[in-house]
Each structure stands twice: as C-alpha cells, then as structure tokens.
Amino acid sequence: MVQRSFALALVAVAVLAAPTAASAATGASSASAASAASGSRNFSFRGMNLKLPSGWKAHRDGDRIVVVTGTCANPEPFAPNCQSFWVFGPKAFTNLPVGGGSLTYTGKWQFHPFSGVVPCPFNAKTSWYPGEKPSSTGLRQVGRGHKALYTAWPNRCVTNNGARQTMRFTQREWFLPASKILIVDVWNTPELSGVLKRATWS
C-alpha cells in the first residue's frame, strides 16, 4: 500500500533520568521537592533535557525511545493503538538501506520505517498511507538557542485492499541536524510543542 522508494529503520539513544539529587543547598532541595510533588520527570537525550508531564513515561529499547502519553499496550515505534511520540538518534536516519542503496533523513521525505504496508496508528486492521507532500514546514524552537526543522505530513488510513479511506491524520516531525535528534508524533500530542519549546540543553 505504501508506495515509497525509501526506507527508514528505527533506532535512537536516550536516558530517562530521575530528578537530580538535591545538593546541600536549601534551594536545590526545594526545587527537587517541587518536581517530585508535580510528578514530572526529566528526560535527557544527546544534551536535550525535557520535563515530561505527569503520566508520561519513556520506554527505551536499545537506541530508540517511545514516550507513552496515554493508553498503550505495546510501546514500540509505529505500533498501532499506542498513544506516544518517538525520539530517535542518528542511527535511525543515516546509512539506511533503500533499494540496495542508503538514505539519510533530511526532512525532505517523511520519516517512515519501511516501504511495505504498515498498520494505521489508530486501527491495526487498516493500513497507513503516507502523504507525498508536507502541509507545513518551518523552524520551531526547542529550548534556548536551538531550532528544529519542523515538518507536518498529511497521512491516511485506508482499508487493506485500498478501497476505502477510514481517516486522516498528521505526522509531525522536529529534526535537529546539529544535535542529531529526530522527534516524531502521529497522535497530535497537545502538550508536546510546549514541552519541546521549554527544553534545556547541557
């Protein structure tokens, strides 16, 4: 169903870090206590530090990260019925096999795991059909001094025989080429843009 000549495997690196232990300073202790009380978690990856809202949980599988934001039976990238977004490092978008050659992600093409049929994110009984042209592009702030190439791609879910479209959705991508980070969201996660905008860097 997916008629793409490119393929993108999934691999990323991340560290889910607990809030930094409080120092002897009272101010540091207060900040740590406030973080614990709010239930937020600190997520660090290749120098990018995100404060995840309460209820979000990062799952690491080798070099790929799935940040679950709601109901999810199987926390895997591109797994159906898993409310989440994904964070990938350079191994996910460089030197990938494509028709006997290789492809490096640049944002020109939508990030997709392979050229075969992929289940729709919202219904495993239908197929995911990526769009050919982005609906929106530009730069988006990801913390102070860092801007990502942002691309929104229109997608469709269709019956497996291709006879009927069941729904439309948008795949959002934030790509930081210097930091070698790619963030992908197909669930239109409401708080994600704000979380990325408030990122800190170390």
Solvent accessible surface area in square Angstrom, and as a share of the most:
residue,aa,sasa,rsa
1,M,67,0.30
2,V,9,0.05
3,Q,143,0.63
4,R,19,0.07
5,S,101,0.65
6,F,12,0.05
7,A,21,0.16
8,L,2,0.01
9,A,46,0.36
10,L,27,0.13
11,V,44,0.25
12,A,1,0.00
13,V,53,0.30
14,A,1,0.01
15,V,83,0.48
16,L,74,0.37
17,A,36,0.28
18,A,84,0.65
19,P,48,0.30
20,T,116,0.67
21,A,91,0.70
22,A,49,0.38
23,S,63,0.41
24,A,114,0.88
25,A,59,0.46
26,T,108,0.63
27,G,53,0.51
28,A,36,0.28
29,S,46,0.30
30,S,64,0.41
31,A,66,0.51
32,S,32,0.21
33,A,62,0.48
34,A,63,0.49
35,S,17,0.11
36,A,75,0.58
37,A,92,0.71
38,S,69,0.44
39,G,32,0.31
40,S,16,0.10
41,R,95,0.35
42,N,39,0.20
43,F,1,0.00
44,S,32,0.21
45,F,3,0.01
46,R,107,0.39
47,G,24,0.23
48,M,0,0.00
49,N,36,0.19
50,L,3,0.02
51,K,112,0.48
52,L,0,0.00
53,P,29,0.18
54,S,74,0.48
55,G,68,0.65
56,W,14,0.05
57,K,99,0.42
58,A,10,0.08
59,H,59,0.26
60,R,139,0.51
61,D,72,0.37
62,G,50,0.48
63,D,32,0.16
64,R,56,0.21
65,I,2,0.01
66,V,3,0.02
67,V,0,0.00
68,V,16,0.09
69,T,31,0.18
70,G,37,0.36
71,T,106,0.61
72,C,34,0.20
73,A,103,0.80
74,N,79,0.40
75,P,44,0.28
76,E,50,0.22
77,P,10,0.07
78,F,13,0.05
79,A,12,0.09
80,P,39,0.25
81,N,76,0.39
82,C,2,0.01
83,Q,66,0.29
84,S,1,0.01
85,F,0,0.00
86,W,6,0.02
87,V,0,0.00
88,F,0,0.00
89,G,0,0.00
90,P,27,0.17
91,K,134,0.57
92,A,0,0.00
93,F,5,0.02
94,T,43,0.25
95,N,124,0.64
96,L,9,0.04
97,P,97,0.61
98,V,25,0.14
99,G,92,0.88
100,G,88,0.84
101,G,44,0.42
102,S,79,0.51
103,L,42,0.21
104,T,66,0.39
105,Y,9,0.03
106,T,81,0.47
107,G,10,0.09
108,K,143,0.61
109,W,105,0.37
110,Q,0,0.00
111,F,0,0.00
112,H,1,0.00
113,P,10,0.06
114,F,96,0.40
115,S,50,0.32
116,G,35,0.34
117,V,83,0.47
118,V,3,0.01
119,P,51,0.32
120,C,0,0.00
121,P,3,0.02
122,F,48,0.20
123,N,65,0.33
124,A,52,0.41
125,K,166,0.70
126,T,10,0.06
127,S,1,0.01
128,W,0,0.00
129,Y,41,0.16
130,P,3,0.02
131,G,15,0.15
132,E,93,0.42
133,K,158,0.67
134,P,57,0.36
135,S,81,0.52
136,S,44,0.29
137,T,87,0.51
138,G,30,0.29
139,L,120,0.60
140,R,99,0.36
141,Q,64,0.28
142,V,0,0.00
143,G,2,0.02
144,R,228,0.83
145,G,71,0.68
146,H,54,0.24
147,K,121,0.51
148,A,0,0.00
149,L,61,0.30
150,Y,13,0.05
151,T,4,0.02
152,A,7,0.05
153,W,1,0.00
154,P,51,0.32
155,N,1,0.00
156,R,78,0.28
157,C,1,0.00
158,V,6,0.03
159,T,27,0.16
160,N,98,0.50
161,N,122,0.62
162,G,39,0.38
163,A,83,0.64
164,R,147,0.54
165,Q,70,0.31
166,T,55,0.32
167,M,74,0.33
168,R,161,0.59
169,F,20,0.08
170,T,55,0.32
171,Q,0,0.00
172,R,27,0.10
173,E,0,0.00
174,W,3,0.01
175,F,14,0.06
176,L,6,0.03
177,P,82,0.51
178,A,103,0.80
179,S,22,0.14
180,K,94,0.40
181,I,0,0.00
182,L,0,0.00
183,I,0,0.00
184,V,0,0.00
185,D,0,0.00
186,V,3,0.02
187,W,64,0.23
188,N,103,0.53
189,T,7,0.04
190,P,126,0.79
191,E,91,0.41
192,L,0,0.00
193,S,44,0.29
194,G,23,0.22
195,V,3,0.02
196,L,1,0.00
197,K,133,0.56
198,R,171,0.62
199,A,6,0.04
200,T,83,0.48
201,W,57,0.20
202,S,120,0.78
